[in-house]
Amino acid sequence: MVTKPSKSERKSMYDGKLCKLLDSYTQILIVAADNVGSNQLQNIRKGLRGDSIVLMGKNTMMKRSIRAHAEKTGNKDFLSLVPHLVDNVGLIFTKGDLKEVSDEVGKHKVGAPARVGLIAPIDVVVPPGNTGLDPSQTSFFQVLNIPTKINKGTVEIITPVELIKKGEKVGSSESALLSKLGIKPFSYGLVVLSVYDNGSVFSPEVLYLTDDDLVAKFAAGLSMVSSLSLALSYPSLAAAPHMFINGYKNVLAVSVETDYSYPQAEEVKEYLKDPSKFAVAAVPADAASSAAAPAAAAAEEKEEPAEESDDEPIFSLFDE
């Protein structure tokens, strides 16, 4: 007879498994598991099989095991996971590419009907068109103020209707109508909430940053450092080019207003005295067109090929 392990034994086994995973993996995805069924979770495990392990459990048990393991090993990095273990969440331990693992998790979403009392995660819009329902079902549409017409013995929705707004509870009428129309408006699966990587926890949006995004963010930060340095007159590598240019402008301004001069300022002073010296002689448009006309005419004139002479002898087929 096979005896089932006791509750304390199951806790001990879970604690040992979690601690072993913490020692073996440095990358963890914290995922929300609301409305995820056992079959769906099994498919996700199959899709991640190879370099990733999905571990679910009660938050209190996971927090206790992580705190005990951090105290035992002296590695306090794991404690950054504790504040994120809220509500119905799980952990995905992985040694693969975090973005690829996150994409794989996102593939395993399944459609779900709008059950009564459920909070809508998205807006639900009923599209126009033939519903296939007979005219006796018009009461559902009338209750929800959906404009319809009878077309060839079936109910047809005239215009798109926003049936449920995001954040609202699904009512019985909305649920019944969507069920009759065969619409499953919601989809559920594991949702990546946070990413743990060697002691750092960050948003999953970081995984999808491109090189252009990083360059833009670096440029924005560099601009802020440069602006702050200039405002405080504090020299920095980012502000140095601007400081040199501003300094040169000041020296040039002093040279222009006084008798003091230096080679680089001579040209500026000369220009201020007589700007006409630096004006480029522009050719009038009419003169340019008239000058170009003979050349164009000459280009168009081509030597005509010599015509064949009528005096040339005509050979007969019978001449030898």
LINUR-V573093 format. One record per backbone hydrogen bond with DSSP energy under -1.0 kcal/mol. NH is the residue of the N-H (numbers start at 1). CO is the residue of the C=O. If there is no record, write none. Layout:
{{NH | CO} {NH | CO}}
//
This chain:
{{10 | 6} {11 | 7} {12 | 8} {13 | 9} {14 | 10} {15 | 11} {16 | 12} {17 | 13} {18 | 14} {19 | 15} {20 | 16} {21 | 17} {22 | 18} {23 | 19} {24 | 20} {25 | 21} {28 | 196} {29 | 92} {30 | 194} {31 | 90} {32 | 191} {33 | 88} {36 | 33} {41 | 37} {42 | 38} {43 | 39} {44 | 40} {45 | 41} {46 | 42} {47 | 43} {48 | 44} {52 | 48} {53 | 93} {55 | 91} {62 | 58} {63 | 59} {64 | 60} {65 | 61} {66 | 62} {67 | 63} {68 | 64} {69 | 65} {70 | 66} {71 | 67} {72 | 68} {73 | 69} {74 | 70} {79 | 76} {80 | 77} {81 | 78} {84 | 81} {85 | 82} {86 | 84} {89 | 87} {90 | 31} {91 | 55} {92 | 29} {93 | 53} {94 | 27} {95 | 51} {101 | 97} {102 | 98} {103 | 99} {104 | 100} {105 | 101} {106 | 102} {109 | 107} {110 | 188} {112 | 186} {115 | 113} {117 | 170} {118 | 115} {120 | 168} {124 | 164} {126 | 161} {129 | 157} {131 | 155} {137 | 134} {138 | 135} {140 | 137} {142 | 138} {143 | 139} {144 | 140} {145 | 142} {146 | 141} {149 | 156} {151 | 154} {154 | 151} {155 | 133} {156 | 149} {157 | 129} {158 | 147} {161 | 126} {163 | 124} {163 | 161} {164 | 124} {167 | 120} {168 | 165} {170 | 118} {175 | 171} {176 | 172} {177 | 173} {178 | 174} {179 | 175} {180 | 176} {181 | 177} {183 | 178} {186 | 112} {188 | 110} {191 | 32} {193 | 30} {194 | 30} {195 | 202} {196 | 28} {197 | 200} {198 | 26} {200 | 197} {202 | 195} {206 | 203} {207 | 204} {208 | 205} {209 | 206} {214 | 210} {215 | 211} {216 | 212} {217 | 213} {218 | 214} {219 | 215} {220 | 216} {221 | 217} {222 | 218} {223 | 219} {224 | 220} {225 | 221} {226 | 222} {227 | 223} {228 | 224} {229 | 225} {230 | 226} {231 | 227} {232 | 228} {234 | 229} {240 | 236} {243 | 239} {244 | 240} {245 | 241} {246 | 242} {247 | 243} {248 | 244} {249 | 245} {250 | 246} {251 | 247} {252 | 248} {253 | 249} {254 | 250} {255 | 251} {256 | 252} {257 | 253} {258 | 254} {265 | 262} {266 | 262} {269 | 265} {270 | 266} {271 | 267} {272 | 268} {273 | 269} {274 | 270} {277 | 274} {278 | 275} {288 | 284} {289 | 285} {290 | 286} {291 | 287} {292 | 288} {293 | 289} {296 | 292} {297 | 293} {298 | 294} {299 | 295} {300 | 296} {301 | 297} {319 | 316}}
//
